[in-house]
Amino acid sequence: MNRHLITLIAFVAVLLSLVNVAHVASQIPASTLKAAGSSDKAPDADGFIQRWLILEPIGTNGLTDSAVQAAVRISSRLSPVTATR
């Protein structure tokens, strides 16, 4: 009896996971997400960069959590420079 129950539960779990995968695959992406028409896009009149390229972090020797935290502490004490047009 237990063996049949375990088999039934496993079958139902696999079936439900397949239904979930099919549902996720059939979802339509948001209408605001569009493929780029060209590879270059100039900043707008205010200098806003409209197209970003996000890269994975690059591993390097000596870059530790404490080194990053120290750099953030130092940069937070600096005053911002205002640019004029």
C-alpha positions as CSV (number, residue, x, y, z in Angstrom):
1,M,0.0,0.0,0.0
2,N,2.7,2.5,0.9
3,R,4.6,1.7,-2.3
4,H,1.6,2.6,-4.4
5,L,1.0,5.7,-2.4
6,I,4.6,6.9,-2.8
7,T,4.5,6.1,-6.6
8,L,1.2,8.1,-6.9
9,I,2.6,11.1,-5.0
10,A,5.7,11.1,-7.1
11,F,3.7,10.9,-10.3
12,V,1.4,13.8,-9.3
13,A,4.5,15.9,-8.3
14,V,6.1,15.3,-11.7
15,L,2.9,16.1,-13.5
16,L,2.4,19.3,-11.5
17,S,6.0,20.4,-12.2
18,L,5.5,19.8,-16.0
19,V,2.3,21.8,-15.9
20,N,4.1,24.7,-14.2
21,V,7.0,24.6,-16.7
22,A,4.5,24.7,-19.6
23,H,2.7,27.7,-17.9
24,V,5.9,29.6,-17.4
25,A,7.1,29.0,-21.0
26,S,3.8,30.2,-22.4
27,Q,3.9,33.6,-20.6
28,I,4.2,36.6,-22.9
29,P,7.0,39.0,-22.1
30,A,6.1,42.5,-20.9
31,S,5.2,44.9,-23.6
32,T,7.9,47.3,-22.4
33,L,10.6,44.8,-23.3
34,K,11.6,45.2,-26.9
35,A,14.6,44.0,-28.9
36,A,17.0,46.7,-29.8
37,G,16.7,48.1,-33.3
38,S,20.4,48.9,-33.6
39,S,23.4,48.4,-31.4
40,D,24.1,52.1,-30.8
41,K,21.9,54.5,-28.9
42,A,23.1,58.0,-28.1
43,P,22.3,59.6,-24.7
44,D,19.2,61.9,-24.8
45,A,19.4,65.7,-24.4
46,D,19.9,65.5,-20.6
47,G,22.7,63.0,-21.0
48,F,20.6,60.0,-19.8
49,I,22.1,56.7,-21.1
50,Q,19.1,54.9,-22.5
51,R,20.7,51.5,-23.2
52,W,22.8,49.7,-20.6
53,L,25.0,46.7,-20.9
54,I,25.2,44.7,-17.7
55,L,28.2,42.5,-17.2
56,E,29.1,39.9,-14.7
57,P,31.6,40.9,-12.0
58,I,35.2,40.3,-12.9
59,G,37.2,38.4,-10.3
60,T,40.5,39.9,-9.3
61,N,43.2,39.2,-6.7
62,G,43.0,41.4,-3.6
63,L,39.4,42.5,-4.1
64,T,37.9,41.5,-0.8
65,D,34.7,42.5,1.0
66,S,36.7,44.6,3.4
67,A,38.5,46.4,0.6
68,V,35.2,47.2,-1.1
69,Q,33.7,48.5,2.1
70,A,36.8,50.7,2.8
71,A,36.5,52.2,-0.7
72,V,32.8,52.9,-0.2
73,R,33.6,54.6,3.2
74,I,36.2,56.8,1.6
75,S,34.0,57.7,-1.4
76,S,31.1,58.6,0.9
77,R,33.2,61.3,2.6
78,L,34.0,63.0,-0.8
79,S,31.8,65.9,-1.8
80,P,30.1,65.5,-5.2
81,V,31.4,67.6,-8.1
82,T,28.8,69.5,-10.0
83,A,29.2,69.8,-13.7
84,T,28.1,72.8,-15.7
85,R,27.0,72.7,-19.3
